[in-house]
Amino acid sequence: MEHFLSNDCTPEWNLCQDAGRSFAEGTAALACKYPEKTDLIEVWHSRFDETMRGPIEGAVEILAELRDRGVPLYGLTNWSAETFPVGRRRFEFFT
């Protein structure tokens, strides 16, 4: 896995995803370069939810307290428009 993430799905490749490139475009570009690894490359998106560890301990409680006090709440992530819905489904605190 470490070799794959360091040499194939590199941080530079992922940065392009963070900058707004779709998973379809990113997967296609990488699959052209590494056709023998297409199945592994496609897993990046299909199993994205497994890369999210979970809420930061204590942060959800603070968020709830702020909400209960009527403080306007906003969120900022580097998730793409394709992956943000995955986080919303997985984490109740987004509601």
Backbone bond lengths (Angstrom), bond angles and torsions (degrees), N, CA, C in turn:
res aa  C-N    CA-C-N  psi(-1)  N-CA   C-N-CA  omega(-1)  CA-C   N-CA-C  phi
1 M - - - 1.438 - - 1.532 110.55 -
2 E 1.335 116.06 -46.25 1.461 119.27 -179.22 1.534 110.92 -58.92
3 H 1.326 116.39 -43.13 1.469 119.99 178.53 1.522 110.56 -62.15
4 F 1.317 116.98 -44.79 1.457 122.06 -178.93 1.531 110.53 -60.75
5 L 1.339 117.16 -46.50 1.462 120.70 -178.27 1.523 112.47 -72.34
6 S 1.308 117.60 -26.83 1.466 120.66 179.20 1.526 112.67 -83.71
7 N 1.338 116.76 -30.77 1.457 120.05 -171.82 1.523 115.45 -114.00
8 D 1.312 118.29 -21.34 1.474 120.76 -176.96 1.536 110.27 -113.58
9 C 1.297 116.84 -69.55 1.474 121.08 174.99 1.524 106.71 -87.81
10 T 1.301 115.65 72.24 1.462 122.45 -171.26 1.532 111.78 -73.22
11 P 1.316 116.42 163.64 1.464 119.13 173.79 1.535 112.29 -56.43
12 E 1.321 117.18 -35.17 1.469 120.49 178.48 1.532 110.77 -65.33
13 W 1.336 116.55 -40.63 1.464 120.94 176.70 1.522 109.51 -63.41
14 N 1.317 117.18 -45.07 1.458 121.26 -179.83 1.527 111.42 -64.63
15 L 1.317 117.42 -34.96 1.458 120.85 178.02 1.530 110.75 -59.74
16 C 1.323 116.98 -37.02 1.467 120.35 176.12 1.527 110.67 -64.70
17 Q 1.329 116.84 -34.59 1.462 119.91 175.58 1.530 108.92 -65.80
18 D 1.323 116.67 -44.96 1.460 120.67 179.24 1.525 111.68 -62.55
19 A 1.322 116.60 -27.30 1.461 120.92 -178.90 1.527 112.53 -82.57
20 G 1.338 117.50 -2.23 1.454 119.50 174.46 1.509 116.91 118.83
21 R 1.311 117.48 -4.23 1.463 118.60 177.70 1.521 108.86 -66.72
22 S 1.320 117.61 139.62 1.464 120.83 -179.38 1.526 110.43 -71.98
23 F 1.314 115.20 157.16 1.461 119.16 177.08 1.523 110.36 -64.01
24 A 1.308 117.68 -34.77 1.467 120.00 177.98 1.523 110.65 -61.25
25 E 1.331 117.13 -45.23 1.468 120.79 178.78 1.522 111.47 -65.78
26 G 1.320 116.27 -45.00 1.460 120.21 -179.17 1.514 112.40 -64.49
27 T 1.332 115.67 -42.44 1.459 120.59 178.72 1.526 110.50 -64.04
28 A 1.323 116.36 -44.55 1.470 120.29 -179.26 1.528 110.79 -61.92
29 A 1.330 116.49 -43.48 1.470 119.79 -179.48 1.521 111.19 -62.44
30 L 1.325 116.17 -43.40 1.462 119.86 -178.32 1.532 111.62 -74.01
31 A 1.334 116.62 -35.90 1.469 120.17 179.37 1.529 111.32 -65.78
32 C 1.321 116.88 -31.88 1.475 119.80 175.48 1.524 110.39 -65.63
33 K 1.323 115.59 -36.78 1.456 120.73 -178.65 1.522 111.80 -77.67
34 Y 1.351 116.72 -36.17 1.466 122.73 -177.68 1.524 110.23 -130.89
35 P 1.322 119.00 68.05 1.468 120.36 -175.27 1.529 113.39 -59.72
36 E 1.310 116.80 -28.10 1.470 119.85 -179.81 1.533 112.11 -73.25
37 K 1.321 116.62 -10.65 1.466 120.67 -178.54 1.526 112.56 -114.22
38 T 1.333 117.14 15.83 1.463 121.20 -176.68 1.523 111.99 -54.89
39 D 1.325 117.78 -43.68 1.471 119.85 -179.65 1.522 111.53 -59.45
40 L 1.319 117.08 -42.64 1.463 120.71 178.77 1.530 111.46 -66.97
41 I 1.301 117.01 -39.13 1.464 121.85 -179.54 1.524 110.14 -64.63
42 E 1.316 117.27 -41.75 1.469 121.19 -179.27 1.521 112.56 -65.63
43 V 1.322 117.23 -25.26 1.466 121.09 179.26 1.526 111.13 -64.35
44 W 1.324 117.69 -27.49 1.466 121.50 -179.55 1.531 110.09 -51.06
45 H 1.318 116.72 -42.60 1.467 120.25 -179.01 1.526 111.68 -89.17
46 S 1.304 117.42 -46.53 1.471 119.58 -174.12 1.525 113.18 -63.99
47 R 1.330 117.52 -24.17 1.472 120.89 179.49 1.531 111.69 -119.29
48 F 1.331 115.31 26.33 1.455 120.72 -177.53 1.527 112.23 -55.18
49 D 1.328 116.83 -38.04 1.465 119.70 -177.87 1.527 112.60 -57.62
50 E 1.316 117.26 -26.40 1.463 120.54 179.74 1.532 112.22 -73.41
51 T 1.319 117.24 -13.23 1.464 119.94 179.78 1.526 112.17 -86.54
52 M 1.334 116.78 -10.62 1.464 121.02 179.91 1.523 108.77 -90.42
53 R 1.313 116.37 115.34 1.463 120.92 -174.98 1.514 113.23 -70.02
54 G 1.284 118.22 -42.57 1.450 121.48 -177.54 1.505 111.44 141.32
55 P 1.325 115.89 178.12 1.459 119.22 -178.90 1.522 111.76 -67.22
56 I 1.313 115.16 153.94 1.460 121.29 176.40 1.525 107.65 -77.29
57 E 1.306 115.68 126.68 1.464 120.74 -176.41 1.526 110.71 -54.04
58 G 1.310 116.29 129.49 1.452 122.89 179.48 1.517 113.62 89.44
59 A 1.319 117.92 -26.08 1.461 120.64 -176.65 1.523 111.95 -67.49
60 V 1.312 118.09 -38.39 1.462 121.34 -179.26 1.525 110.20 -66.09
61 E 1.315 116.88 -37.74 1.458 120.40 177.54 1.520 111.26 -64.70
62 I 1.324 116.63 -41.58 1.464 120.99 177.28 1.519 109.76 -64.57
63 L 1.314 116.70 -42.59 1.460 121.94 178.03 1.529 110.25 -58.49
64 A 1.318 117.53 -45.17 1.471 121.80 179.52 1.529 110.87 -63.24
65 E 1.322 116.64 -40.56 1.471 120.35 179.37 1.523 110.72 -64.18
66 L 1.314 116.96 -43.72 1.462 120.47 177.75 1.527 110.98 -62.78
67 R 1.327 116.62 -43.19 1.464 120.93 178.08 1.521 110.25 -59.77
68 D 1.345 116.75 -45.62 1.465 121.34 -179.44 1.527 112.09 -63.13
69 R 1.318 117.41 -26.18 1.470 121.99 178.31 1.531 112.40 -85.86
70 G 1.332 115.73 -3.54 1.458 120.20 178.75 1.512 114.79 82.57
71 V 1.320 117.14 16.70 1.465 121.22 178.77 1.531 108.66 -74.44
72 P 1.344 118.15 128.95 1.472 119.13 175.86 1.534 110.10 -60.21
73 L 1.302 116.67 135.55 1.464 121.39 -176.49 1.524 110.01 -120.80
74 Y 1.330 114.98 138.63 1.458 122.48 179.35 1.520 107.99 -135.25
75 G 1.303 116.06 158.11 1.461 119.73 177.60 1.514 110.65 -128.46
76 L 1.310 115.46 149.18 1.455 121.60 177.60 1.523 107.64 -134.62
77 T 1.317 117.09 124.07 1.459 121.25 177.88 1.519 108.78 -134.09
78 N 1.317 115.28 169.72 1.460 119.01 170.88 1.528 109.67 -104.56
79 W 1.330 116.51 15.35 1.459 119.59 174.74 1.516 109.18 -69.42
80 S 1.303 115.98 146.20 1.454 120.28 178.56 1.529 109.74 -79.34
81 A 1.319 115.13 169.32 1.473 120.09 175.81 1.527 110.24 -59.62
82 E 1.323 116.98 -24.92 1.466 120.64 179.02 1.524 112.54 -78.66
83 T 1.320 117.43 -30.07 1.462 119.46 -175.25 1.528 113.57 -101.19
84 F 1.324 118.76 -18.91 1.459 119.95 179.70 1.532 112.03 -58.98
85 P 1.342 119.28 -42.38 1.471 118.44 177.75 1.532 113.14 -59.46
86 V 1.319 117.83 -29.77 1.467 121.31 176.89 1.524 109.29 -63.23
87 G 1.320 116.86 -45.10 1.462 121.46 177.87 1.513 112.26 -64.72
88 R 1.314 117.24 -40.39 1.473 120.38 178.83 1.518 111.17 -62.08
89 R 1.318 116.78 -40.59 1.476 119.73 179.05 1.524 111.47 -68.86
90 R 1.303 115.42 -35.45 1.467 119.50 -173.75 1.525 113.40 -80.33
91 F 1.327 117.45 -33.54 1.456 120.63 -172.78 1.526 111.28 -114.83
92 E 1.297 115.44 113.20 1.457 123.72 -178.47 1.529 112.53 -57.46
93 F 1.336 117.57 -34.12 1.457 119.85 -174.79 1.516 113.81 -61.89
94 F 1.337 118.22 -17.14 1.463 120.08 177.98 1.520 112.41 -68.08
95 T 1.325 116.81 -21.70 1.468 118.55 178.53 1.503 110.89 -78.34
